[in-house]
């Protein structure tokens, strides 16, 4: 590394035309610059400069050597400029993982990034928890507990959860009047690997808490499947996705037990590294925080 520094000093001396000029550019003393040159020449076993009281001139060896030294300095500066661009302007590949049901939401939230032509986005939509390091993930959107303390988490906000069903299902099976009634209805939810049983915790209009155990008639690992089943009239489910909200807005789904509240889903953005983030990550985190902050408010 010392040799590379001496090469950079030599290139600056040639560019400046004097030891004093190079010293000013490098923030060094002329004696320190002269020492670096002597050490470089000693290491090479060749004289690089003819020194006189008036000027410096290159030796034949120096004329050949300075080309490589100048190219090295130029490459280092180009690398610095590339990092500055990486730090200040979104570019490269941005890899985001999130549950499948958040796909439509991300398309909306990340829309401002489309104007950055050098930025490419990879959305890894999966209801399973991916390994951020192995899958080279920049940002993971997660809910619930975060067991991996090695990662850096940022609380973005909350999403309200509601129970819903299709009008056709409720017309056939009746409307639940109390959380206890849910135990007698078809429930959509739970992972296929489990036994299908879930305990719902609901808070009533007066602050009372009711716990109800339900058994999933259909269990699925993807919320998009549960959404389709719910719209098709298979049973009651929890709304958490943009598709659910649109279906409720146009009447394909209606809210069940609207006076009873389920626990909110806390949304976190998880990143695999600490410290200063590249521009692509900073911009995406800002957009996500703004969206969920307004949603919470």
WONOR-V693215 format. One record per residue. N is the residue number from 0. RES is the residue in one letter. SS is DSSP state (a for helix, b for strand, c for the rest). PSI is psi in whole degrees, -180 to 180 (NA if undefined). Layout:
BEGIN
n=N res=RES ss=SS psi=PSI
n=N res=RES ss=SS psi=PSI
END
This chain:
BEGIN
n=0 res=X ss=c psi=-36
n=1 res=X ss=a psi=-37
n=2 res=X ss=a psi=-39
n=3 res=X ss=a psi=-39
n=4 res=X ss=a psi=-42
n=5 res=X ss=a psi=-37
n=6 res=X ss=a psi=-41
n=7 res=X ss=a psi=-39
n=8 res=X ss=a psi=-44
n=9 res=X ss=a psi=-45
n=10 res=X ss=a psi=-38
n=11 res=X ss=a psi=-36
n=12 res=X ss=a psi=-45
n=13 res=X ss=a psi=-41
n=14 res=X ss=a psi=-38
n=15 res=X ss=a psi=-26
n=16 res=X ss=c psi=2
n=17 res=X ss=c psi=159
n=18 res=X ss=a psi=-42
n=19 res=X ss=a psi=-40
n=20 res=X ss=a psi=-42
n=21 res=X ss=a psi=-39
n=22 res=X ss=a psi=-41
n=23 res=X ss=a psi=-42
n=24 res=X ss=a psi=-36
n=25 res=X ss=a psi=-9
n=26 res=X ss=c psi=35
n=27 res=X ss=c psi=170
n=28 res=X ss=c psi=153
n=29 res=X ss=a psi=-35
n=30 res=X ss=a psi=-36
n=31 res=X ss=a psi=-40
n=32 res=X ss=a psi=-44
n=33 res=X ss=a psi=-38
n=34 res=X ss=a psi=-42
n=35 res=X ss=a psi=-40
n=36 res=X ss=a psi=-43
n=37 res=X ss=a psi=-41
n=38 res=X ss=a psi=-38
n=39 res=X ss=a psi=-45
n=40 res=X ss=a psi=-39
n=41 res=X ss=a psi=-41
n=42 res=X ss=a psi=-35
n=43 res=X ss=a psi=-24
n=44 res=X ss=c psi=24
n=45 res=X ss=c psi=148
n=46 res=X ss=c psi=134
n=47 res=X ss=c psi=-24
n=48 res=X ss=b psi=144
n=49 res=X ss=b psi=122
n=50 res=X ss=b psi=133
n=51 res=X ss=c psi=174
n=52 res=X ss=c psi=-22
n=53 res=X ss=c psi=-39
n=54 res=X ss=c psi=170
n=55 res=X ss=b psi=137
n=56 res=X ss=b psi=150
n=57 res=X ss=b psi=141
n=58 res=X ss=c psi=173
n=59 res=X ss=a psi=-43
n=60 res=X ss=a psi=-41
n=61 res=X ss=a psi=-38
n=62 res=X ss=a psi=-36
n=63 res=X ss=a psi=-40
n=64 res=X ss=a psi=-33
n=65 res=X ss=a psi=-27
n=66 res=X ss=a psi=-46
n=67 res=X ss=a psi=-39
n=68 res=X ss=a psi=-42
n=69 res=X ss=a psi=-40
n=70 res=X ss=a psi=-38
n=71 res=X ss=a psi=-45
n=72 res=X ss=a psi=-42
n=73 res=X ss=a psi=-40
n=74 res=X ss=a psi=-39
n=75 res=X ss=a psi=-41
n=76 res=X ss=a psi=-38
n=77 res=X ss=a psi=-38
n=78 res=X ss=a psi=-41
n=79 res=X ss=a psi=-44
n=80 res=X ss=a psi=-37
n=81 res=X ss=a psi=-39
n=82 res=X ss=a psi=-37
n=83 res=X ss=a psi=-43
n=84 res=X ss=a psi=-43
n=85 res=X ss=a psi=-35
n=86 res=X ss=a psi=-38
n=87 res=X ss=a psi=-23
n=88 res=X ss=c psi=124
n=89 res=X ss=c psi=122
n=90 res=X ss=c psi=167
n=91 res=X ss=b psi=-159
n=92 res=X ss=b psi=128
n=93 res=X ss=b psi=117
n=94 res=X ss=b psi=119
n=95 res=X ss=b psi=132
n=96 res=X ss=b psi=143
n=97 res=X ss=b psi=161
n=98 res=X ss=c psi=151
n=99 res=X ss=a psi=-37
n=100 res=X ss=a psi=-12
n=101 res=X ss=a psi=4
n=102 res=X ss=a psi=-48
n=103 res=X ss=a psi=-37
n=104 res=X ss=a psi=-45
n=105 res=X ss=a psi=-38
n=106 res=X ss=a psi=-35
n=107 res=X ss=a psi=-47
n=108 res=X ss=a psi=-41
n=109 res=X ss=a psi=6
n=110 res=X ss=a psi=-40
n=111 res=X ss=a psi=-20
n=112 res=X ss=a psi=-9
n=113 res=X ss=a psi=-20
n=114 res=X ss=a psi=-6
n=115 res=X ss=c psi=96
n=116 res=X ss=c psi=-25
n=117 res=X ss=c psi=2
n=118 res=X ss=b psi=131
n=119 res=X ss=b psi=134
n=120 res=X ss=b psi=131
n=121 res=X ss=b psi=117
n=122 res=X ss=b psi=115
n=123 res=X ss=b psi=87
n=124 res=X ss=b psi=115
n=125 res=X ss=c psi=131
n=126 res=X ss=c psi=-12
n=127 res=X ss=c psi=155
n=128 res=X ss=c psi=117
n=129 res=X ss=c psi=156
n=130 res=X ss=c psi=117
n=131 res=X ss=c psi=-37
n=132 res=X ss=c psi=-50
n=133 res=X ss=c psi=-37
n=134 res=X ss=c psi=9
n=135 res=X ss=c psi=45
n=136 res=X ss=c psi=134
n=137 res=X ss=c psi=-42
n=138 res=X ss=b psi=134
n=139 res=X ss=b psi=130
n=140 res=X ss=b psi=122
n=141 res=X ss=b psi=157
n=142 res=X ss=b psi=162
n=143 res=X ss=c psi=-153
n=144 res=X ss=c psi=150
n=145 res=X ss=c psi=93
n=146 res=X ss=c psi=-24
n=147 res=X ss=c psi=101
n=148 res=X ss=c psi=-10
n=149 res=X ss=c psi=-23
n=150 res=X ss=c psi=162
n=151 res=X ss=b psi=121
n=152 res=X ss=b psi=148
n=153 res=X ss=b psi=124
n=154 res=X ss=b psi=120
n=155 res=X ss=b psi=-37
n=156 res=X ss=b psi=-160
n=157 res=X ss=b psi=155
n=158 res=X ss=b psi=133
n=159 res=X ss=c psi=134
n=160 res=X ss=c psi=137
n=161 res=X ss=b psi=155
n=162 res=X ss=b psi=142
n=163 res=X ss=b psi=166
n=164 res=X ss=b psi=167
n=165 res=X ss=c psi=150
n=166 res=X ss=a psi=-36
n=167 res=X ss=a psi=-42
n=168 res=X ss=a psi=-45
n=169 res=X ss=a psi=-34
n=170 res=X ss=a psi=-34
n=171 res=X ss=a psi=-38
n=172 res=X ss=a psi=-5
n=173 res=X ss=c psi=159
n=174 res=X ss=c psi=129
n=175 res=X ss=c psi=135
n=176 res=X ss=c psi=-18
n=177 res=X ss=c psi=152
n=178 res=X ss=a psi=-31
n=179 res=X ss=a psi=-28
n=180 res=X ss=a psi=-21
n=181 res=X ss=a psi=-28
n=182 res=X ss=a psi=-20
n=183 res=X ss=a psi=9
n=184 res=X ss=c psi=160
n=185 res=X ss=c psi=125
n=186 res=X ss=b psi=138
n=187 res=X ss=b psi=114
n=188 res=X ss=c psi=177
n=189 res=X ss=c psi=148
n=190 res=X ss=c psi=146
n=191 res=X ss=c psi=-26
n=192 res=X ss=c psi=-16
n=193 res=X ss=c psi=-171
n=194 res=X ss=c psi=3
n=195 res=X ss=c psi=-6
n=196 res=X ss=b psi=136
n=197 res=X ss=b psi=149
n=198 res=X ss=b psi=117
n=199 res=X ss=b psi=135
n=200 res=X ss=b psi=115
n=201 res=X ss=b psi=144
n=202 res=X ss=b psi=129
n=203 res=X ss=c psi=176
n=204 res=X ss=c psi=-24
n=205 res=X ss=c psi=9
n=206 res=X ss=c psi=-3
n=207 res=X ss=c psi=154
n=208 res=X ss=b psi=135
n=209 res=X ss=b psi=131
n=210 res=X ss=b psi=128
n=211 res=X ss=b psi=132
n=212 res=X ss=b psi=126
n=213 res=X ss=b psi=155
n=214 res=X ss=b psi=128
n=215 res=X ss=b psi=125
n=216 res=X ss=b psi=-40
n=217 res=X ss=b psi=131
n=218 res=X ss=c psi=141
n=219 res=X ss=c psi=148
n=220 res=X ss=c psi=-6
n=221 res=X ss=c psi=131
n=222 res=X ss=a psi=-24
n=223 res=X ss=a psi=-34
n=224 res=X ss=a psi=-43
n=225 res=X ss=a psi=-38
n=226 res=X ss=a psi=-48
n=227 res=X ss=a psi=-41
n=228 res=X ss=a psi=-40
n=229 res=X ss=a psi=-45
n=230 res=X ss=a psi=-34
n=231 res=X ss=c psi=-5
n=232 res=X ss=c psi=22
n=233 res=X ss=c psi=-25
n=234 res=X ss=c psi=-160
n=235 res=X ss=b psi=139
n=236 res=X ss=b psi=175
n=237 res=X ss=b psi=131
n=238 res=X ss=b psi=126
n=239 res=X ss=c psi=-11
n=240 res=X ss=c psi=168
n=241 res=X ss=a psi=-34
n=242 res=X ss=a psi=-40
n=243 res=X ss=a psi=-44
n=244 res=X ss=a psi=-40
n=245 res=X ss=a psi=-39
n=246 res=X ss=a psi=-34
n=247 res=X ss=a psi=-35
n=248 res=X ss=a psi=-35
n=249 res=X ss=c psi=7
n=250 res=X ss=c psi=0
n=251 res=X ss=c psi=-23
n=252 res=X ss=c psi=150
n=253 res=X ss=b psi=154
n=254 res=X ss=b psi=141
n=255 res=X ss=b psi=135
n=256 res=X ss=c psi=61
n=257 res=X ss=c psi=-20
n=258 res=X ss=c psi=-7
n=259 res=X ss=c psi=132
n=260 res=X ss=b psi=134
n=261 res=X ss=b psi=159
n=262 res=X ss=c psi=144
n=263 res=X ss=c psi=154
n=264 res=X ss=b psi=117
n=265 res=X ss=b psi=129
n=266 res=X ss=b psi=130
n=267 res=X ss=b psi=147
n=268 res=X ss=b psi=123
n=269 res=X ss=b psi=131
n=270 res=X ss=b psi=151
n=271 res=X ss=c psi=-6
n=272 res=X ss=c psi=152
n=273 res=X ss=c psi=174
n=274 res=X ss=c psi=-166
n=275 res=X ss=c psi=132
n=276 res=X ss=c psi=152
n=277 res=X ss=c psi=162
n=278 res=X ss=a psi=-39
n=279 res=X ss=a psi=-40
n=280 res=X ss=a psi=-43
n=281 res=X ss=a psi=-45
n=282 res=X ss=a psi=-44
n=283 res=X ss=a psi=-42
n=284 res=X ss=a psi=-38
n=285 res=X ss=a psi=-43
n=286 res=X ss=a psi=-42
n=287 res=X ss=a psi=-43
n=288 res=X ss=a psi=-41
n=289 res=X ss=a psi=-45
n=290 res=X ss=a psi=-53
n=291 res=X ss=a psi=-28
n=292 res=X ss=a psi=-43
n=293 res=X ss=a psi=-36
n=294 res=X ss=a psi=-40
n=295 res=X ss=a psi=-43
n=296 res=X ss=c psi=NA
END
